[in-house]
């Protein structure tokens, strides 16, 4: 720590009597990032301090200030949150951000690339969601690369992607006061990292959100294949390849990459910005649709409403503030999600005002925040369908039971063929004796009948028991036993 402090005199100092710099986390093109502690509330944060060599450069200071404003305008789960901005009496300009735990995508690619298809898609879906939020706010990142994508890894939560460093971000709409774009981005000046820059950015031409789409395409290409589409010994050589050469097919490096996913990557790497997805949200939707068709597991943030969705359900006040009706917002999200079995019953409530970056919910009686009531009811059609299915299933089971019982009874109650009684006396058939014919005076007389033997008395009790036994073995008898039992 002592040796590190000797190399960096800022270590151990306290900025504005609030933030004590404890360790250096990394060095970027615009400044150095430190782990710091807020001495008043004892909370660890990350602080990015503008490099001293830019202290006298007014354009660099303005760009650094723009970073704080651009990052502060982004309220997205996949964008690093900025909590404070200041300048010390000694002339140090700094930005305070949330402290993240994990690794940069640069480290992950360097050790583990090529990454699995589903993992690459999941990371890119989250990264493109953050960039899409920036595009909605009128901000172009301009320096997207694996080193500016941070993978938050904790033991108790899923992996979360954070997009960092809007240090050279440019507002697509000149909405900030006292802004002079000519002093910040000179035409013909190449700013960014050549390996991930779009052809128009390499040429110093004006940029659009499609330029960030190209950079995201390069990052996705590198995650899937383990190599960037273009390389060279000098930044100029790489820039020329971006402008003139076509990228090799990712499937040449990794044949297991799905062809549909390869088409998404190549679409983002088109030379002309007009041939690519218009912005990061268009790329995200295209990638999400492909991932769902391929059955890839992914973690995509789709629940947070974007500015377009807020405008659709909001009302613009005369003062320029956007008034959001929470109930209308919920109904809109349910309808767009494809759910048709939910009925929303809303009560009158105060609207939500969104403006100046501060949003407060409706306030009910007693000064407490009031929330609308949502009643979820099943439709009568679903109840009828369930009852019909239950009745049909019951009928099928009953039929199977009856058929099975019938077959069982028939098998065990079949009457065997009669067996002859060997002890019964044989009764001789009558014989005819010859009688004299008229011509001979002889007549035929029947032979005298033998006296029939006395019949043995029948046992009625035995017959009754046999009948009962037969009845008991029959199917009807079994049914009677069931009901009697």
C-alpha positions, 0 to 999 in steps of 0.5 A: 500500500505504501509503494502504491501510494508513492506512485499515486499521491491521491491514495489516502486523500479525502475528496471534498471531505467526503470520499477517502480514496482507499485503492486504485482499481484501474486506469482509463483513457480519461481518468483513474478509478479508485475504490473509495469510502464515503466517510459520512455514511461509511459506504464503499463507492467507486470514484473516477478522477479525471487525469491531471494532464487533462486538468488544463484542457477545457475540452477534456473537462467538458467531456468529463462533465458530459459523462456525469450528466449522460450517465446520470440521465440513464436509469437502467439496471444494466447501466452503471449508476452515477450518484455524485459529481464534483470538483475539489479546490485543488482542481480534481474533477471526479465522478462517484459511481456504484462499486461493482464486484466481478470481472470485465468482459475483457478478462472473461474473453481473454481466459475463456473464449470462445464462450458458449452460445447461450452465455454470449447471447445472454451477455449481449442482450443485457449490454444492448439493453443498456445501450438502447436506454442510452439511445432513447435518451439521445446518448451515443456511447462511442467507445463500446468494448469488452473492457467497458462491459462489467460482469457482476458476479455474486453468489446469491444473485444471477449474473448481471451485466453493467455497461461502463464509461460514457467518458466520450459519449456524445449527445445525439440531440443537443439538449444540454446547456452551454454545449459546443459539439465542435469543441468536443468532437472535431470532424476528422478526429478519430476517438475510440478503440480502433478494434471495435470502431465502426467504419464511419467512426474510423473515418471521422464521420458523424455518428449515429446509434448504428455506430454503437450497433457495429461495436456491439456486433464486434463484441458479440463476434469476439465472444462467439469466436474468441477473436475480433473480426479485424486485427492489425499491427497498427490502429490505422491498419485496423481502421482500414480493414473496418472500412474496406474488408468483409469479416470472415464467417464466425462459423469458420472458427466455431462450426457449432454457432447456429446459422441464424445467430451468425446472420444477426452478427453479420447484420450488425457488421454491415459497412453502411450504417443504413444496412445495420439495425437502426439502434441498440434496441433494434439489435436487441429485439433481433437477437432476442427473437433469434434466441427464442427460436433457437431455444437458448437460455438467456437473461434478458431484462424486458420488464423495465419500461422504455421512454416510448412506452412511457410516452404512450401511456403518459400525458405531457403537461403544459410545463413540459413534464410527463405525467404517467398513469400507473394503472394505464402503464400496467394495463399496457404492459399486460396487453403487450405481453400477450396475456389475455386472461387477466382483468385489471380493475383500477381505482382513481388515483393521483398520477405519477409525475416524471421530471428532472430525473426525480419520480415520486409515486401518488400520495394517499391519505396521511401522506403515505404512498398509495398504490392501485389495487389489482384484482386478478380473476379467472374468466368464466370460459376457463372455469367451464373448460376445466369442469368439462375436462374434469367430467370427461376424465371422470367418465373415461375412468368410470367406463374403464372400471366397468369394462374391467369389472365385466371382463373379470366377472365373465372370466370367473363365472363362465358355466362349464359344459355338463359332465355326464353322471356315471352313476345314473341308471340307464333307461332302455329304449322301448323295443318292438316285438314282431306281431303276425301280419294279417297274412300270417295271423301274427300281430306286433305288440310292444314289449312290456315296459320295465318298472322305472326305478324309484327316483331319489329325492332331490336335495332342495337345500343343495340346489339353493346353495349352488344357485346362491354361489353361482349368483355370488360369482356373477357380475350382478352378485358382485355389484350387490355385495359392493352395495351391501358392504 
